[in-house]
């Protein structure tokens, strides 16, 4: 005996449909670190922080920004919103994962000498609290733990910028290598 279940019919009217929203994103063409000259990682990052190099386009796309850098440490802040929602109505975990990856990698880059770069080879993310569209600004601080000739590791935390509540934490392992064209 075959059983079928009736599928509910949903009819939408114009009054049911919420108004569409839009978000405009512009960016400057990125400058690779290899094209920026023979500078250390911290020098290159500071050039971006003070506007001499354009920000990475991903920052504008997702709505976060680099706000502080020291050798072995990088801090980003981001503003959640409904444009980052997943189907459950919360901010997609990829937003925090991307902030973590950025802070982790930037903390590593800030400790590299001229002519060296990194690539993330492992990213561990732990999401511990949901982020909603009205969650205030989040702050992500990354700290390099080990920066060697061929590998580096770092850790980071995403917290509420005002209340300090923990939203996520993560770790990375990075490959360290010579920049193409570096002398």
N, C-alpha and C positions, 0 to 999 in steps of 0.2 A: 504494500500500500504506500503510495507516494503522498507525502504531506507537503503542503505549501503554506507559507505564511503570507498573509496579506501585507503588502508594503504600504505604509501610510503615505497619503498624498499631501504634499505641502505646496500651497500656493502662496506666492509672495506678491504683495501689491507694492506700489511705489511708496506707500507710507511705511511699509515694513523695513525697507532698505535704508540703512544708515547712510548719511552723506559720505561720499568718497573723500578721502584725504590725500594730500600729496606732500612730498618731501623733496626738496631740491638739493642736489649735491654737486658741488664744483670742487675741482682740485687742480693743483699745479702739476705738470709732468714731473715725476720723481727724478731726482738726481742720484745715481748710484754712488756709493761710497768710493768705488774705484775711480769715478770721474771727479770726485771732490778733492783729490790731491793726497799727498803723503802726510796724513794726519792720524793721530791716535783715535781710538774709538770714542773716548770721552770728548775730544775736540770736535769730531764729526757730529756727535749727538748734541753738543752745546750749540753748534752752528744751526741745527734744526730747531732747537728750543728758542733761539733768539731770532729766527726768521731768515738766516742767511742761506739755509737749505730748506726746500719745501718739506712739509710733514708727509708722512706716509699716507697715501690715499685711503687706506683702510680706516684710519682714525676718523676722517670726516664721514666715511660711509656709515660707520656704526655709532658715531657720536662720542668718541673719547679722545683724550689728548694727553701728551706728555707734559707734566707740570714741574718735575724736579729730576735732576740727575747729579750723582756724585760717582766717583770711581767705585764700581761694584754695586751700585744701587740706582734704581729707576722707579719713578712714581708716575702713574697715569691716573686720570680721573675720567669718569664716564657718566653720562646721563641716560638712564633707562627711559623707555617710552613705549607706547603701543605699537610703534613701527617695528619693534623688535619682538612682538608676540609670536608665540607658537600657537598651535590649535587649542591649547588648554587655557589661553588667556593670561599666560605669564610670560615674562621675558625669556626668550630662548637661551639655553645654557651656553650656546656658542658665543654669545656676547661676552659672558664672563671668561670663557675659555680663550677668546681672542685677546681680551685685556690681560689675562694671565700670561699668555704666550708673548705678548708685546713687552710686558714688564720684565719677564724672565729673560728674554733675549736681549733687551736693551741693557739690563744689568750686566750681562756677560759682555756685550759689545763695549760697554763703558770701561772695561778692564783690559781690553785688547790693545796691543801696540799698533803702530802704523803698519799698514800692509796686511793685516790679518782681519778675518771676518768669521762669521759663525753661521751654522744652519741648525735648526731644531731637528733632532733625530728621535726624541722621545718627549712626550708631553703627558703628564699625569694631572688630572683635574678632579677635584672633590667639590661638588656643589652641596652646600649644607643648609641653605635657606632659599626659599623662592624669592624671585625679584618680580615686582609688579610694575605696571606702567607708571604708577605714582611714587615708586621708591625714590627717595632723594639720591643725590649724587653718590656714586660709589668711588672708592679710592683703592687702587691696586699698587702695592709696593713689592718690588722684586729685589732680591739680594743674591749676588753671586756667592756661591759657596766655595767652588774650586774653578780656577781658570788656568788650564795648562796649555801645552804646546798643541795638542790634538783634540782634547776634550774639555768640556766645562759643564758644571752643574750649578743650578740656582733653585731658589724657592721663592714663593710669593703668596700673598694673601689679598683677598678682596674684602674690604670692610666698608660699612657706611661711613661717609666722610664726616658726618656730624655726630652720629651716636657710637661709632666704632664697632657695631655688630658685625660678626663674621658671616659672610655670604658664601665664600669659596676659598680654597687654597690649592696650591699646585706646585709641581716640581718639573724640572726639565733636565735633559742631557742634550748638550749641543756638540756638534763636530766643529772644530776650529781648524781653519785652513788659510792659505795665502790667498789674498784677493787676486783675481785674474788681472794680469798686467802690472802687478805690484813688483817693485824692484828688489 
